[in-house]
Amino acid sequence: MKKIINNPDQFVDEMVEGILLAHPDQVRTPGEDRRVLVRADSPAPGRVGIVTGGGSGHLPLFKGYVGRGLCSGVAIGNVFSSPSVQQCADAAKAVDGGAGVLFLYGNYGGDVFNFDLAVDLLELDGIETRTVLGCDDVASQPKERAKDRRGVAGIFFAYKAAGAAAERGDSLDEVAAVAQKVVDNTATMGVGLSPTILPTTASPSFELPDGEMEIGIGIHGEPGIHRGPLGTADEIADQILDSVIPDLGLGEGDRVAVLVNGLGATPLEELYLLYRRTHQRLADLGVAIERRYVGEYATSLEMAGASISLLKLDDALLELLDAPAQSPFFREA
C-alpha cells in the first residue's frame, strides 16, 4: 500500500496543521496543543458548546464537523485512538460560553472513559456538561441493547441537529434532548470490501480475501455479521436495508433522511448505485425521503466500502437539518 505521508509518527499533527493553515477563518487551536480545535468564534456568550472527539483516520468525522451550526470543538486522538482526558477537558473549557457544554461522540470504550473523566474535571471548574453517545450501528448489538451499539456515520445527523439547536439559543438540556432524539431515531449498517492500512504499522486493520465482502463491519475493522462473496450493488443495499428499515420500524407514511457514506476508497458512482436501490426500497414501502446526503461523511482512511444511515424524521428535526451550517468539510446554505 502506498501512502502520501512524511514521518508516520507525525501523521496526525501534520494533518491538523494542514487543516489550520487551510481554514484559519473557520477553526483555530485555543492553546499550544494542536490536538484541540475549536470554532474560530468560540466561545460565544450564552451559546451551548458542543464538543466531539475520537481517533483520527475518519475525516471528515469528528474534526471536520467543527463550525457554525455544528460542533464547537473537538479533541483529537491518534489514528483509531482516543484523545486524552486533558484534551477533552481543554476543548470544553475553550468553547464554554456560560451555557454549558454537550459532549457528543461515538460509543467507544476509550472515548467514553476519557470523556467521563473530563466531566469530573470540568465539574471542579463549575462547567455544566451533558453527554450523548452516538450508537447507530445496528450490526454491533441487537435492538434491545441499542445503547451499547457503536457510533458510526449516523452521528452526522446528531451534529447537524444539535448544532442547529445550539445556534438558535436552546438551553443545554434542550440541545442534549435534540441530540438524543436523533440518536434514538438513527440506524446505520456498513459493508467492507478491503481494509485500512495503518500509517504507523503499515499493517491492515483486518483481513478479507479477494472477491469477498463483510456486511456490518465497523469503521475500525470490527467484525461484521456476514462474510461472503461480493454481491451486486442492489444485493448489498438490500442486505443493509433488511436490517436498518425494521430497526426503525419504518412503514407507509414515515419520513426519513438518507445518508449513503463512503468509507474512504469507494467512488461516488458506486455510492449513487447504493442510493438508487435505497430510494427504490423506501418508495416501495411508502416512506418519503425528505433529505439526501451522498458522499464521504465518516471514513476509515482508505477502506473500500460504504454505509447506509436512515434518520426517521418529524417536522422539528427536519427544520434543524435545514438550518444553516458551515465547516471546512460541510455546508448547508
Buried (B, 14 or more C-beta within 10 A) or exposed (E): EEEEEEEBEEBBBEBBEEBBEEBEEBBBBBEEBBBBBBBBBBBBEEBBBBBBBBBBBBBBBBBBBBBBBBBBBBBBBBBBBBBBBBBBBBBBBBBBBBBBBBBBBBBBEBBBEBBBBBBEBBEEEEBBBBBBBBBBBBBBBEEEEBEEBBBBBBBBBBBBBBBBBBBBEBEBEBBBBBBBBBBBBBBBBBBBBBBBBBBEEEEBBBEBEEEBBBBBBBBBBBEBBEBEEEBEBBEBBBBBBEBBBEBBEBEEEBBBBBBBBBBBBBEEEBBEBBBBBBBBBBEEBEBEBBBEBBBBBBBBBBBBBBBBBBBBBEEEBBBBBBBEBBBBBBEBE
